[in-house]
């Protein structure tokens, strides 16, 4: 029987190994469109975390009750319910932020991350694991958006969360334009790929060294110059 992943691993996988933005390249529309300021990245990420946790939990609870033929439609209705809660709450309490994010809050309904986790994970696992998966994936998405948005805001405006960092900074206007979003995301993805390749190369070297050490331990005579069978 396959060993079950620990709760810690379930959460941490979304931060790097299965990061929805940097590894799976999901949710690219909001990633490129709203990351002109760090506060937008944080707000969008928190909205996605809320919807992910609530929808994953609900779908996990009703997964055995929903007929297979209408499961996608049922999932969308569940997701849309929580997206509506987020949308109306932001319009009532944070109207400027809601206006800044625009249509991308309602469009969380069709975000590939939300529906993908519902179909790939919540519909096949219990409530507790589904919540852990949602926390990890949502946190990974939030960190990615905030990092990307922070870079674009610093380079494009010389500010971070609206606070001026470099008074004499000459803004790179291109960084807060769509082209800047593509450029910055591409550089980040390139850096992530380099790190992954470096880790993979290190892992392979460690395996080779371990294999050699094991072979040397199993055949001590070979290292000592003992003649092989048939050599006399």
WOFEN-V195646 format. One record per helix or strand. SS is the DSSP state (H for helix, E for strand). FROM is the first residue (numbers start at 1). TO is the last residue. If there is no record, write none. Layout:
ss=SS from=FROM to=TO
ss=SS from=FROM to=TO
//
This chain:
ss=H from=7 to=12
ss=H from=28 to=33
ss=H from=38 to=62
ss=H from=68 to=93
ss=H from=95 to=104
ss=H from=106 to=110
ss=H from=112 to=120
ss=H from=122 to=124
ss=H from=127 to=157
ss=E from=159 to=160
ss=E from=163 to=164
ss=H from=173 to=176
ss=H from=178 to=218
ss=H from=220 to=223
//
